[in-house]
């Protein structure tokens, strides 16, 4: 049985951690290095770090913060690269990274929003710009280019604490043969149980639920095990 992963999602803005709703209205929630130490001690399977301003400001993520997290928490270092906007704008980058570091190290992040007709659309530059690309064709292309994992974030659900877009993840699970990380909407234990039971996602990325509610990785994993969801020991 596959062990489902519980992954804290860190959103960086400058040198601080932030949380927002629907990719806007960000508020400061602390220091990334100290928070990483907390979740590492609790048994987080991984930590995903995303800079919410890097693509719009044309710069890379703050490597000083990443190095600080590695020194304090992860002796093995950073073992994966998450790419979002430029995986859309220059899809060949995925193949270049996979050739250099191996597909297992390349995570393609895709931000998705439902339009008024009920169709899902891809957005880039931190949810600010829609792109006219069919989501299913794009996913097939990034997998062909060597993406080892896919991180899907529902912009509509992000930061709402109202549960995941289960329909979205169920549909995408059918076409994604590599590990699928679901993000956007986690608000309670049962949201994650439902996600794993109904969509067969490999992992869930959680943010505001950890930072602004009284939850921790140890209790989350304990609850999931009690509901027959296989997770790694905290």
N, C-alpha and C positions, 0 to 999 in steps of 0.2 A: 504493500500500500504506500502511495506517495505521501510523504510528509509535507503538509502545507506550510508555507513560510509566512511569517508575520514581520512586516518590514516598516519601521518608522520612516516617514517621508519628511525630509528636512527641506524647507524652502528658504533659500538665502536671499537676503536683500542687503547688499553691502556686506558687513561683517556680522549681521544679526539674523536670527531665525524669525520668520514671520508666518502668519496664517491668515488666509482670507476666505472669501466666499465667491464662487464662480469666477475665480482668477482676478478678483479685485478686492478693494476695501481691506488691505493688509494691515495687520496689527503686530507689534513686536511681542514675541513670546520667549525671548531669552538668548543665551549664548550657545552657539552650536557645539562647541567643544565640551562644555559641561553637560549639556543634554545628551550628547553622544555617549559620554561616560556612564550616565544613568541607564540608558537603554542597553548598552553593551553589558552592564552588570546584571540587568534583568533577563538577558538571554535573547535579545533581538537577533534574528537569523542574519539580517543584513541591515544596512542603513542606506537609503537612497538620498543623495544630496543634489538638489536642483537649484540653480541660480535663476531667479525669476526675471532678472534684468539683463542677463548676459547677451541674449540674442538681440534685444532691442537696442542695446548700447554698443554692440559690436565688439565684445570682449569675451574672454574665457572665464570660467569659474575661478574664484579666489583660491589659488593653490596653497596659500599660507594656512587657510582654515582646514583644507583637506589634510595637509601634512600634520597639523596639530591634532586632528582627530585620529590619524593613523598612529602617532606617537603615544597618545593617551589610551587608545582602545584596541586598535587592530594591528597586531604585530606583523601580520601577513601583508599589510598594505591594502591599497585600493585594487580590487581585482576585476572591476567592470567599468565600462564607459557607457554613459547614458547620452544618447544624442536625440534631438527632437527636431528643431526647425531646419537644421542643415541636412538632416536625413531626407527631408522633403525637397529642399532647394537644390541639393546636390547628392542624389541618392548613391552615386558612385563612391561617396565617402564611406558608406557602410562596408563595401567590399575592400576598400583600402585598409580600414581598421581591422576587419576580420582577417585579412592576409597577414597583417602585422602582429596582432595580438591573439588571434583565434576567435572563432565565432562565439565561444562560450563567454567571452569577455565583452561582447557588443550587445547592448540593450537599446532597442529603438523605442522611444517614447512617442506616443501619438495622442494628441489632445482632440477630443471629439465633442461635438455639440449637435443636438437634434434641432432641425429647422421646423418651420410652421407646418410643413407637409408631413412631418414625422420621419424624415430621412436624416441619416447621420452624415455630418460633414467634418472635414479635418480643418483645424486651425493651427497657425504657427505664430511665432513671436509672442509667446505667453498668452495665447488666446485672443490676440488682437486682430489677426488677419485670416480670413477664410481663404482656402485654396480650392481650386476647381479640379479636384482629383477624386476619383471613385475610391472609397475606402477599401473595398474588397480587392481591387486591382493593386492598390498601393501596398497593402499588407502582403500580397503574393510576391510583389517585386522586392520588398525589403527582405523577405525570407530567402528569396532566390539570391540576393546579394550577400547573404551570410549573417543576418541578424540571429543571434543565439537566443534572445528572449524579446518579448514584446510587452511594454508597459502601456496600458490603455487608461487614460484619465477621462472621465465624464465631466466636462465643464459644467453642465447643468447641475450635477450632484456635488461637485467639489466644494468642501467646506460647509455643506448644509446640515450634516449630521442626520440626514433623513433616510439613509440606506443607499445601497448601490443601484445602478441601472442594470438590473438583472437581465432584462431583455437584451440589452447591448452585449453583455459579456457572454450570454448563452449563444447568441448569433455568431460572435467572433470566435468562440471556442471551437466551433465546427470547422473553421477554416484556418486556424492557427495550430500548426503541428509542434511548435516549440513552446517552452514554458510561457504562460500568460500571467502577468501581474495586473490585478484589478485595482484601480484607484478612483476615489471620489465618492464620498457619501457615508463612510463608516461612522456610525454613531453609538452602537452598542454591541454587545456580544452576539446577539442573535442575527444582526446584519451580516456578520462574518460567517456564521453557521449557514445561513441561507445562501450566501455567495458560493461557498464551497459545495454545498449539497445540490444547488440548482444549476450552477454554471461550470463546475469542475475546473475552476481557475486554480492555478498552481500556487498563487500567493496573493496576499492583499497588502497594499500600501496604505498606511493609516497616519493621519497627521493631527488634525484638530481634536479628535477623540482622545488622543494621548496627552496633548498639551493643555487642553482647556477643560477636560473632564477627569473624574477620579478613576482612571484606568491605568493599569501597567501591564507589561508584557507577561509577567508571571501569572497574574490572574486571568488574563486573556487565554493563555495556553491551557491553563487548568480547566477553564470553562469549556473550551473547544474539545479537550480530551473527554470531558464528561458527556459531551454530545456526539461522541464517536467520530470526531474529526482528528485524523492523525497529524500530530505536530511534533517537532523536535523538542527535547527537554529544554526547559528554560535554564 
